[in-house]
């Protein structure tokens, strides 16, 4: 289906982009376009103005914060950039590992990290991963910037803390401390397909953080498992025992790919695998 008529703007600065977004009630930011354009073709969304971010080079950078405590990803950084980044390799290689599993080469070349999180499809890769890693998100509006945590950023299906007239500009991911391991596992429809269930985990000096996807409108922290593993015993038997019953606390949807009960089971299995893999990496 062809797109309906829409106004198009291509700002040269972030300030200009924010101004355009705030001036038009029906404006939408266009990043890689891998989701938005398809949604528009299906007439599921009909923005009045598309604000193309393609010329905003300042949103395409990957760098470290001034104190080296965080890896900072511009919202327009593509999955391919994540894969090729030496900074990512040093600070948080799990990001590149996950980026490599997203769809195909064409989508990885165009799709952006910021676009992936702002869409907040429950089956997307980055939301649970960034939640587990304790990432923060910088949002800019006409009145200035604000920073929110992952728990505050993801609000619902296709809904985030980025409000009308605002723009996600940066995602900050804490750099790995010595003795830290990260992992993300799940069940997909094909090698590079949509997730049916997934879990991300990080294990390190500060304990265990786990987030699961595909079971709710937003990533779900597996705090019950985290608390049971607070003693530091990450043997396989202990992790399996800690995860037992976690699925029963979830209320996932049923669809053609998995019933709610099966998705509960897969999520519990994915959480165990993610923690065990992260713990093994922490040793190395």
Backbone as numpy.savetxt, mean C-alpha at the origin, in Angstrom:
# Nx Ny Nz CAx CAy CAz Cx Cy Cz
-15.51 1.14 -23.83 -16.35 2.33 -23.83 -15.47 3.58 -23.83
-15.87 4.58 -24.59 -15.09 5.82 -24.67 -15.32 6.68 -23.43
-14.32 7.50 -23.14 -14.44 8.43 -22.02 -15.45 9.52 -22.35
-16.18 9.96 -21.33 -17.02 11.14 -21.53 -16.12 12.37 -21.57
-16.66 13.47 -22.05 -15.86 14.69 -22.17 -15.42 15.17 -20.78
-14.16 15.54 -20.69 -13.60 15.97 -19.41 -12.55 17.04 -19.64
-12.48 18.01 -18.75 -11.44 19.02 -18.84 -10.11 18.42 -18.38
-9.04 18.94 -18.95 -7.71 18.37 -18.67 -6.74 19.50 -18.31
-5.99 19.28 -17.23 -4.99 20.27 -16.81 -3.70 19.54 -16.49
-2.57 20.16 -16.80 -1.27 19.54 -16.56 -0.38 20.55 -15.83
-0.49 20.63 -14.51 0.26 21.63 -13.74 1.75 21.38 -13.78
2.52 22.46 -13.56 3.97 22.38 -13.57 4.55 22.25 -12.17
3.75 22.53 -11.15 4.22 22.45 -9.76 3.17 21.79 -8.89
3.61 21.32 -7.73 2.67 20.72 -6.78 1.67 21.77 -6.31
2.16 22.99 -6.09 1.28 24.06 -5.64 0.16 24.31 -6.65
0.51 24.30 -7.92 -0.48 24.52 -8.96 -1.47 23.35 -9.01
-0.97 22.15 -8.82 -1.85 20.98 -8.81 -2.85 21.05 -7.67
-2.38 21.41 -6.48 -3.27 21.52 -5.33 -4.30 22.62 -5.55
-3.87 23.73 -6.14 -4.80 24.82 -6.42 -5.90 24.37 -7.38
-5.53 23.63 -8.42 -6.52 23.14 -9.38 -7.49 22.16 -8.72
-6.97 21.29 -7.88 -7.82 20.32 -7.21 -8.80 21.00 -6.25
-8.35 22.07 -5.62 -9.21 22.76 -4.66 -10.22 23.68 -5.34
-9.92 24.12 -6.54 -10.81 25.05 -7.26 -11.98 24.35 -7.92
-11.85 23.05 -8.19 -12.89 22.31 -8.92 -13.40 21.16 -8.05
-14.69 21.19 -7.72 -15.26 20.15 -6.87 -15.14 18.76 -7.50
-15.23 18.70 -8.84 -15.20 17.41 -9.51 -13.84 17.05 -10.07
-12.77 17.59 -9.49 -11.42 17.33 -10.00 -10.84 16.05 -9.41
-10.07 15.33 -10.22 -9.36 14.14 -9.75 -7.92 14.20 -10.23
-7.00 13.78 -9.36 -5.59 13.71 -9.74 -5.36 12.46 -10.60
-4.59 12.62 -11.66 -4.24 11.52 -12.55 -2.77 11.20 -12.38
-2.48 10.00 -11.88 -1.09 9.58 -11.70 -0.73 8.67 -12.87
-0.63 7.36 -12.64 -0.33 6.44 -13.73 -1.53 6.14 -14.61
-2.73 6.32 -14.05 -3.96 6.11 -14.81 -4.36 4.66 -14.97
-3.67 3.72 -14.29 -3.94 2.31 -14.49 -5.30 1.89 -13.94
-5.80 2.63 -12.96 -7.12 2.34 -12.42 -8.13 3.39 -12.82
-7.78 4.65 -12.65 -8.74 5.73 -12.87 -9.32 5.74 -14.28
-8.48 5.58 -15.28 -8.98 5.64 -16.66 -9.94 4.49 -16.96
-9.65 3.32 -16.43 -10.55 2.19 -16.64 -11.88 2.41 -15.92
-11.81 3.00 -14.74 -13.04 3.31 -13.99 -13.87 4.34 -14.75
-13.19 5.32 -15.34 -13.89 6.35 -16.11 -14.52 5.76 -17.37
-13.81 4.84 -18.01 -14.37 4.20 -19.21 -15.63 3.41 -18.88
-15.66 2.83 -17.69 -16.83 2.07 -17.25 -17.92 2.99 -16.70
-17.66 4.30 -16.69 -18.61 5.31 -16.19 -18.91 5.12 -14.71
-17.99 4.45 -13.99 -18.15 4.33 -12.55 -17.68 5.58 -11.83
-16.90 6.41 -12.52 -16.48 7.72 -12.00 -16.47 8.69 -13.16
-16.91 9.90 -12.89 -16.99 10.91 -13.95 -16.47 12.25 -13.46
-15.16 12.37 -13.26 -14.61 13.66 -12.81 -14.80 14.73 -13.88
-14.97 15.97 -13.41 -15.13 17.09 -14.35 -13.78 17.56 -14.88
-12.74 17.41 -14.04 -11.41 17.88 -14.41 -10.39 16.82 -14.04
-9.51 16.48 -14.98 -8.38 15.60 -14.69 -7.14 16.46 -14.51
-6.49 16.32 -13.35 -5.27 17.06 -13.07 -4.11 16.09 -13.21
-3.44 16.15 -14.35 -2.37 15.22 -14.69 -1.09 15.61 -13.95
-0.54 14.66 -13.18 0.65 14.93 -12.36 1.95 14.55 -13.06
1.90 14.26 -14.34 3.04 13.71 -15.07 4.28 14.60 -15.05
4.09 15.93 -14.98 5.24 16.84 -15.05 5.83 17.17 -13.68
5.31 16.58 -12.62 5.76 16.92 -11.27 6.92 16.02 -10.86
8.10 16.38 -11.33 9.28 15.55 -11.07 9.60 15.42 -9.59
9.22 16.40 -8.80 9.51 16.33 -7.36 8.74 15.19 -6.68
7.71 14.67 -7.35 6.95 13.55 -6.80 7.46 12.21 -7.31
8.56 12.23 -8.08 9.11 11.00 -8.66 10.43 10.60 -8.01
10.75 11.17 -6.87 12.05 10.92 -6.24 11.96 9.85 -5.16
13.08 9.15 -4.99 13.26 8.20 -3.88 14.51 8.65 -3.14
14.37 8.93 -1.86 15.51 9.45 -1.10 15.36 9.08 0.37
16.37 9.45 1.14 16.32 9.24 2.58 15.97 10.56 3.27
15.32 10.45 4.42 15.05 11.64 5.21 16.36 12.21 5.72
16.33 13.43 6.21 17.55 14.12 6.65 18.31 13.32 7.70
17.58 12.65 8.59 18.24 11.90 9.67 18.43 10.42 9.31
18.15 10.07 8.04 18.31 8.70 7.53 17.38 7.68 8.19
16.39 8.14 8.92 15.50 7.21 9.62 14.37 6.68 8.75
14.18 7.30 7.59 13.06 6.89 6.74 13.43 6.96 5.27
12.85 6.05 4.53 12.94 6.06 3.07 11.72 6.83 2.57
11.95 7.83 1.73 10.86 8.68 1.29 10.57 8.45 -0.19
9.36 8.01 -0.47 8.93 7.73 -1.83 7.96 8.81 -2.28
8.29 9.50 -3.38 7.34 10.43 -3.95 6.12 9.69 -4.43
4.96 10.33 -4.38 3.71 9.66 -4.73 3.67 9.19 -6.17
4.47 9.82 -7.06 4.47 9.45 -8.48 5.57 8.44 -8.82
6.24 7.90 -7.84 7.24 6.86 -8.08 6.53 5.63 -8.63
7.04 5.09 -9.71 6.42 3.91 -10.32 6.95 2.63 -9.68
6.23 1.55 -9.93 6.68 0.25 -9.44 8.03 -0.12 -10.04
8.25 0.24 -11.29 9.54 -0.04 -11.93 10.67 0.72 -11.26
10.41 1.97 -10.87 11.43 2.73 -10.13 11.76 2.06 -8.81
10.75 1.57 -8.12 10.98 0.88 -6.85 11.88 -0.33 -7.07
11.62 -1.07 -8.15 12.42 -2.25 -8.46 13.88 -1.92 -8.71
14.14 -0.76 -9.33 15.49 -0.41 -9.75 16.24 0.44 -8.72
15.59 0.81 -7.62 16.18 1.77 -6.68 17.21 1.13 -5.75
18.40 1.73 -5.71 19.43 1.27 -4.77 19.05 1.65 -3.34
18.33 2.78 -3.19 17.90 3.19 -1.85 16.91 2.18 -1.27
16.00 1.71 -2.10 15.04 0.70 -1.65 15.77 -0.59 -1.28
16.74 -0.96 -2.09 17.50 -2.19 -1.83 18.20 -2.14 -0.48
18.69 -0.95 -0.11 19.39 -0.80 1.16 18.41 -0.70 2.33
17.37 0.13 2.15 16.51 0.48 3.28 15.38 -0.50 3.53
14.72 -0.98 2.47 13.55 -1.83 2.64 13.30 -2.65 1.39
14.13 -3.66 1.14 14.03 -4.44 -0.10 12.69 -5.14 -0.30
11.90 -5.31 0.76 10.60 -5.94 0.60 9.73 -5.13 -0.36
9.95 -3.81 -0.44 9.15 -2.99 -1.35 9.38 -3.40 -2.80
10.63 -3.64 -3.15 10.94 -4.08 -4.52 10.43 -5.49 -4.76
10.55 -6.32 -3.76 10.08 -7.70 -3.88 8.58 -7.74 -4.20
7.83 -6.90 -3.51 6.39 -6.85 -3.73 6.07 -6.16 -5.05
6.79 -5.09 -5.38 6.56 -4.40 -6.65 6.70 -5.35 -7.84
7.62 -6.29 -7.74 7.87 -7.24 -8.83 6.70 -8.17 -9.07
5.80 -8.29 -8.10 4.67 -9.21 -8.24 3.40 -8.52 -8.74
3.48 -7.21 -8.98 2.29 -6.47 -9.38 2.06 -6.61 -10.89
0.98 -7.24 -11.25 0.49 -7.32 -12.63 1.59 -7.68 -13.62
1.80 -6.81 -14.65 2.77 -7.10 -15.69 3.69 -5.89 -15.89
4.64 -6.03 -16.82 5.65 -4.99 -17.02 5.01 -3.65 -17.39
4.02 -3.66 -18.27 3.40 -2.41 -18.69 2.76 -1.68 -17.52
2.06 -2.41 -16.68 1.42 -1.79 -15.53 2.45 -1.33 -14.51
3.51 -2.11 -14.33 4.56 -1.69 -13.39 5.27 -0.43 -13.89
5.36 -0.28 -15.21 6.00 0.91 -15.77 5.17 2.16 -15.57
3.87 2.03 -15.58 2.98 3.19 -15.47 2.41 3.37 -14.07
2.09 2.27 -13.41 1.44 2.34 -12.11 2.36 2.93 -11.04
1.78 3.77 -10.18 2.56 4.45 -9.14 2.21 3.93 -7.76
3.14 4.11 -6.84 2.89 3.72 -5.45 1.75 4.56 -4.87
1.80 5.88 -5.13 0.76 6.76 -4.63 -0.61 6.42 -5.17
-0.67 6.09 -6.46 -1.94 5.71 -7.05 -2.47 4.44 -6.45
-1.60 3.47 -6.19 -2.01 2.19 -5.62 -2.64 2.38 -4.24
-2.02 3.21 -3.41 -2.56 3.39 -2.05 -3.79 4.28 -2.05
-3.83 5.27 -2.95 -4.99 6.18 -2.96 -6.24 5.49 -3.49
-6.08 4.54 -4.40 -7.23 3.75 -4.84 -7.77 2.92 -3.69
-6.85 2.36 -2.90 -7.20 1.54 -1.75 -8.23 0.45 -2.07
-7.97 -0.27 -3.14 -8.71 -1.49 -3.40 -8.25 -2.50 -2.35
-9.18 -3.19 -1.67 -8.79 -4.14 -0.62 -7.84 -5.24 -1.07
-7.77 -5.49 -2.40 -6.87 -6.53 -2.90 -5.50 -5.99 -3.32
-5.28 -4.68 -3.20 -4.01 -4.10 -3.63 -2.85 -4.54 -2.74
-1.65 -4.47 -3.31 -0.46 -4.97 -2.63 0.05 -4.04 -1.53
0.16 -2.75 -1.84 0.88 -1.85 -0.93 0.16 -1.52 0.38
-1.17 -1.39 0.43 -1.79 -1.00 1.70 -1.44 -1.88 2.90
-1.59 -3.21 2.82 -1.20 -4.01 3.99 0.29 -3.99 4.25
1.10 -3.95 3.19 2.55 -3.92 3.38 2.97 -2.65 4.11
2.50 -1.50 3.64 2.89 -0.23 4.26 2.34 -0.11 5.68
1.19 -0.73 5.93 0.65 -0.74 7.29 1.55 -1.54 8.21
1.99 -2.70 7.76 2.88 -3.53 8.57 4.22 -2.83 8.82
4.70 -2.09 7.83 6.00 -1.42 7.95 5.92 -0.14 8.77
4.72 0.30 9.12 4.58 1.52 9.92 4.83 2.79 9.12
4.41 2.79 7.86 4.63 3.95 7.00 3.75 5.13 7.40
4.18 6.33 6.98 3.36 7.53 7.17 3.20 8.23 5.83
2.15 9.04 5.72 1.75 9.63 4.45 1.63 11.14 4.59
2.30 11.86 3.69 2.24 13.32 3.70 1.22 13.79 2.68
0.26 14.57 3.15 -0.84 15.06 2.32 -0.77 16.58 2.29
-0.83 17.16 1.08 -0.76 18.61 0.96 -2.08 19.19 0.46
-2.48 20.28 1.11 -3.66 21.02 0.69 -3.31 22.50 0.61
-4.27 23.33 0.32 -4.00 24.77 0.18 -3.55 25.38 1.50
-3.92 24.77 2.62 -3.55 25.32 3.93 -2.24 24.76 4.47
-1.63 23.84 3.72 -0.34 23.29 4.16 -0.31 21.77 4.15
0.67 21.20 4.82 0.87 19.75 4.85 0.42 19.16 6.17
0.04 17.90 6.10 -0.21 17.10 7.31 0.29 15.69 7.06
0.67 15.02 8.13 1.21 13.66 8.03 0.31 12.73 8.84
-0.08 11.62 8.22 -0.94 10.65 8.91 -0.30 9.27 8.84
-0.63 8.45 9.81 -0.14 7.07 9.83 -0.96 6.22 8.87
-0.49 5.01 8.62 -1.23 4.10 7.74 -2.61 3.80 8.30
-2.69 3.62 9.62 -4.00 3.35 10.23 -4.97 4.50 10.04
-4.45 5.72 9.96 -5.30 6.89 9.74 -5.55 7.14 8.26
-4.66 6.64 7.39 -4.75 6.94 5.97 -5.83 6.14 5.27
-5.89 4.84 5.53 -6.84 3.97 4.84 -8.17 3.98 5.61
-9.21 4.50 4.96 -10.49 4.72 5.65 -11.59 3.78 5.19
-11.55 3.33 3.96 -12.60 2.46 3.44 -12.28 2.04 2.02
-13.16 1.25 1.42 -12.94 0.82 0.04 -12.89 2.06 -0.86
-11.79 2.22 -1.56 -11.56 3.37 -2.45 -11.62 4.70 -1.70
-11.39 4.67 -0.40 -11.48 5.89 0.41 -10.25 6.02 1.30
-9.60 7.17 1.26 -8.43 7.44 2.09 -8.57 8.79 2.76
-7.55 9.16 3.53 -7.55 10.45 4.23 -7.30 11.62 3.31
-6.96 11.37 2.05 -6.77 12.46 1.09 -8.14 13.02 0.73
-8.40 14.25 1.17 -9.72 14.83 0.97 -9.82 15.65 -0.31
-10.96 16.25 -0.50 -11.18 17.12 -1.66 -10.16 18.25 -1.65
-9.55 18.50 -2.78 -8.58 19.58 -2.87 -7.23 19.27 -2.28
-6.99 18.00 -1.95 -5.70 17.61 -1.37 -4.98 16.63 -2.29
-3.69 16.47 -2.01 -2.84 15.62 -2.85 -1.85 14.87 -1.97
-1.78 13.56 -2.15 -0.73 12.79 -1.50 0.59 13.10 -2.19
1.59 13.51 -1.42 2.87 13.88 -2.03 4.00 12.91 -1.69
3.96 12.29 -0.51 5.11 11.48 -0.10 4.67 10.36 0.84
5.35 9.23 0.72 5.16 8.10 1.62 6.50 7.82 2.29
6.51 7.84 3.61 7.75 7.64 4.37 7.72 6.27 5.05
8.73 5.47 4.76 8.81 4.12 5.31 10.04 4.04 6.22
9.88 3.68 7.48 11.04 3.57 8.37 12.11 2.65 7.79
13.36 3.07 7.87 14.44 2.20 7.39 14.61 1.03 8.35
15.11 -0.07 7.82 15.29 -1.27 8.64 16.35 -1.08 9.70
16.04 -1.50 10.90 17.05 -1.57 11.95 17.78 -2.91 11.84
18.99 -3.01 12.36 19.68 -4.30 12.34 18.81 -5.37 13.03
18.80 -6.54 12.46 18.00 -7.62 13.03 16.54 -7.57 12.67
16.23 -6.86 11.60 14.83 -6.74 11.15 14.62 -7.54 9.86
13.51 -8.22 9.78 13.15 -8.95 8.57 11.72 -8.64 8.18
11.46 -8.55 6.89 10.12 -8.25 6.37 9.69 -9.35 5.40
8.39 -9.54 5.30 7.88 -10.51 4.33 6.43 -10.20 4.00
6.02 -10.62 2.81 4.62 -10.54 2.42 4.27 -11.80 1.64
3.22 -12.46 2.06 2.79 -13.69 1.40 1.29 -13.63 1.16
0.82 -14.48 0.29 -0.62 -14.52 0.03 -0.95 -15.48 -1.09
-2.22 -15.57 -1.38 -2.73 -16.43 -2.44 -3.30 -15.53 -3.52
-2.82 -15.71 -4.76 -3.28 -14.87 -5.86 -3.94 -15.70 -6.95
-4.64 -15.00 -7.83 -5.20 -15.62 -9.02 -4.14 -15.58 -10.11
-3.29 -16.58 -10.16 -2.17 -16.58 -11.08 -0.96 -15.92 -10.45
0.18 -16.04 -11.10 1.44 -15.55 -10.53 1.42 -14.06 -10.27
0.79 -13.28 -11.14 0.74 -11.83 -10.98 -0.70 -11.33 -10.94
-1.56 -12.14 -10.33 -2.97 -11.79 -10.32 -3.41 -11.09 -9.05
-4.71 -10.95 -8.92 -5.33 -10.30 -7.77 -5.21 -11.21 -6.56
-4.98 -10.60 -5.40 -4.91 -11.38 -4.17 -6.30 -11.86 -3.76
-6.35 -13.09 -3.25 -7.54 -13.62 -2.58 -7.39 -13.38 -1.08
-6.15 -13.51 -0.62 -5.82 -13.25 0.79 -4.35 -12.93 0.85
-3.95 -12.07 1.78 -2.53 -11.76 1.93 -2.22 -11.31 3.34
-0.95 -11.32 3.65 -0.48 -10.84 4.96 0.94 -10.32 4.81
1.23 -9.24 5.50 2.59 -8.67 5.54 3.04 -8.64 6.98
4.32 -8.88 7.19 4.85 -8.90 8.56 6.25 -8.33 8.60
6.56 -7.69 9.70 7.93 -7.26 9.97 8.30 -7.73 11.37
9.49 -8.27 11.50 10.00 -8.80 12.77 11.32 -8.11 13.06
11.45 -7.56 14.26 12.69 -6.86 14.58 12.81 -6.55 16.05
13.74 -5.67 16.40 13.97 -5.33 17.80 12.74 -4.76 18.50
11.85 -4.14 17.73 10.64 -3.55 18.32 9.47 -4.51 18.37
9.70 -5.77 18.01 8.63 -6.75 18.06 8.12 -7.15 16.70
6.88 -7.58 16.65 6.26 -8.08 15.43 5.08 -7.19 15.07
5.01 -6.82 13.79 3.85 -6.11 13.26 3.31 -6.91 12.07
1.99 -7.10 12.07 1.36 -7.89 11.02 0.12 -7.14 10.52
-0.05 -7.10 9.22 -1.27 -6.54 8.63 -1.76 -7.48 7.54
-3.06 -7.67 7.48 -3.64 -8.55 6.47 -4.58 -7.75 5.57
-4.70 -8.21 4.32 -5.57 -7.56 3.35 -6.63 -8.50 2.83
-7.53 -7.98 2.03 -8.59 -8.75 1.35 -9.70 -9.23 2.29
-9.68 -8.80 3.53 -10.69 -9.28 4.47 -11.60 -8.17 4.98
-11.25 -6.93 4.68 -12.03 -5.79 5.16 -11.81 -4.63 4.19
-12.47 -3.53 4.46 -12.34 -2.35 3.60 -10.95 -1.72 3.71
-10.27 -1.98 4.80 -8.92 -1.44 5.04 -8.03 -2.56 5.54
-6.70 -2.38 5.46 -5.81 -3.39 6.04 -6.11 -3.58 7.52
-6.02 -4.81 7.99 -6.34 -5.13 9.38 -5.07 -5.54 10.11
-4.74 -4.84 11.18 -3.61 -5.23 12.01 -3.98 -6.49 12.80
-3.12 -7.46 12.77 -3.34 -8.71 13.51 -2.77 -8.55 14.92
-3.37 -7.68 15.70 -2.80 -7.35 17.01 -2.85 -8.52 17.98
-3.84 -9.38 17.84 -3.91 -10.54 18.74 -2.70 -11.44 18.54
-2.30 -11.65 17.28 -1.11 -12.47 17.02 0.13 -11.74 17.51
0.21 -10.45 17.25 1.37 -9.67 17.69 1.57 -9.79 19.20
0.48 -9.67 19.93 0.58 -9.74 21.40 1.02 -11.12 21.88
0.55 -12.15 21.21 0.92 -13.51 21.60 2.38 -13.82 21.30
2.97 -13.06 20.36 4.37 -13.28 20.00 5.30 -12.29 20.68
4.77 -11.52 21.61 5.58 -10.49 22.28 6.73 -11.06 23.10
6.63 -12.34 23.46 7.69 -12.97 24.24 8.97 -13.14 23.43
8.84 -13.09 22.10 10.02 -13.25 21.25 10.23 -14.65 20.73
9.40 -15.59 21.15 9.50 -16.96 20.65 8.82 -17.01 19.28
9.63 -17.12 18.23 9.10 -17.14 16.87 9.34 -18.48 16.19
9.38 -19.53 16.99 9.46 -20.87 16.42 8.17 -21.16 15.66
8.25 -22.12 14.76 7.07 -22.42 13.94 5.87 -22.81 14.79
6.11 -23.62 15.81 5.00 -24.06 16.67 4.37 -22.88 17.41
5.21 -21.95 17.85 4.69 -20.78 18.58 3.90 -19.86 17.67
4.40 -19.65 16.45 3.70 -18.77 15.51 2.36 -19.39 15.11
2.36 -20.69 14.85 1.09 -21.34 14.48 0.09 -21.27 15.64
0.58 -21.45 16.84 -0.31 -21.37 18.01 -0.85 -19.95 18.19
0.02 -18.96 17.95 -0.40 -17.57 18.10 -1.46 -17.18 17.09
-1.38 -17.77 15.90 -2.33 -17.41 14.83 -3.62 -18.21 14.90
-3.63 -19.26 15.70 -4.82 -20.11 15.75 -6.04 -19.32 16.22
-7.08 -19.37 15.45 -8.31 -18.67 15.80 -8.39 -17.25 15.29
-7.28 -16.74 14.74 -7.30 -15.35 14.24 -8.34 -15.18 13.14
-8.44 -16.16 12.24 -9.39 -16.06 11.14 -10.82 -15.89 11.62
-11.15 -16.50 12.76 -12.52 -16.41 13.27 -12.90 -15.00 13.68
-11.91 -14.15 13.90 -12.18 -12.76 14.31 -12.46 -11.85 13.12
-12.29 -12.38 11.90 -12.44 -11.58 10.69 -13.82 -11.77 10.07
-14.22 -10.79 9.28 -15.50 -10.85 8.58 -15.29 -10.55 7.10
-14.59 -11.43 6.39 -14.26 -11.17 4.99 -15.46 -11.41 4.08
-15.40 -10.89 2.87 -16.48 -11.12 1.90 -16.36 -12.50 1.27
-17.46 -12.96 0.72 -17.46 -14.16 -0.13 -17.57 -13.71 -1.57
-16.89 -14.40 -2.47 -17.02 -14.10 -3.89 -16.77 -15.37 -4.69
-16.65 -15.23 -6.01 -16.48 -16.41 -6.86 -15.15 -17.10 -6.62
-14.20 -16.40 -5.99 -12.87 -16.97 -5.80 -12.71 -17.68 -4.45
-13.46 -17.23 -3.46 -13.31 -17.83 -2.13 -14.51 -17.48 -1.27
-14.98 -18.45 -0.51 -16.03 -18.19 0.46 -15.44 -17.43 1.64
-16.27 -16.88 2.50 -15.76 -16.16 3.66 -14.94 -17.08 4.57
-15.42 -18.31 4.77 -14.68 -19.25 5.63 -13.33 -19.61 5.04
-13.31 -19.84 3.73 -12.04 -20.20 3.09 -11.07 -19.02 3.14
-11.58 -17.81 2.97 -10.72 -16.63 3.03 -10.17 -16.43 4.46
-10.97 -16.74 5.46 -10.46 -16.70 6.85 -9.29 -17.66 7.01
-9.47 -18.86 6.49 -8.40 -19.87 6.58 -7.15 -19.41 5.85
-7.32 -18.91 4.62 -6.16 -18.47 3.84 -5.44 -17.31 4.50
-6.18 -16.43 5.13 -5.57 -15.29 5.80 -4.73 -15.75 6.99
-5.25 -16.69 7.75 -4.51 -17.22 8.89 -3.23 -17.91 8.42
-3.34 -18.69 7.37 -2.17 -19.37 6.80 -1.15 -18.35 6.30
-1.63 -17.31 5.61 -0.73 -16.28 5.08 0.00 -15.55 6.20
-0.70 -15.27 7.29 -0.08 -14.58 8.42 1.05 -15.42 9.02
0.80 -16.70 9.18 1.85 -17.60 9.70 3.06 -17.60 8.79
2.83 -17.75 7.51 3.94 -17.80 6.55 4.72 -16.49 6.54
4.01 -15.36 6.60 4.69 -14.07 6.58 5.57 -13.88 7.80
5.06 -14.23 8.97 5.85 -14.07 10.20 7.07 -14.98 10.19
6.88 -16.23 9.80 8.01 -17.16 9.77 9.08 -16.72 8.77
8.66 -16.23 7.62 9.62 -15.77 6.63 10.34 -14.52 7.11
9.61 -13.60 7.72 10.22 -12.38 8.25 11.21 -12.71 9.37
10.84 -13.66 10.22 11.72 -14.05 11.32 13.01 -14.68 10.80
12.90 -15.48 9.76 14.08 -16.10 9.16 14.99 -15.03 8.56
14.40 -14.03 7.92 15.19 -12.95 7.33 15.83 -12.08 8.40
15.17 -11.94 9.52 15.73 -11.14 10.62 17.02 -11.76 11.15
17.10 -13.08 11.09 18.31 -13.75 11.56 19.49 -13.46 10.64
19.18 -13.27 9.34 20.26 -13.07 8.37 20.73 -11.65 8.28
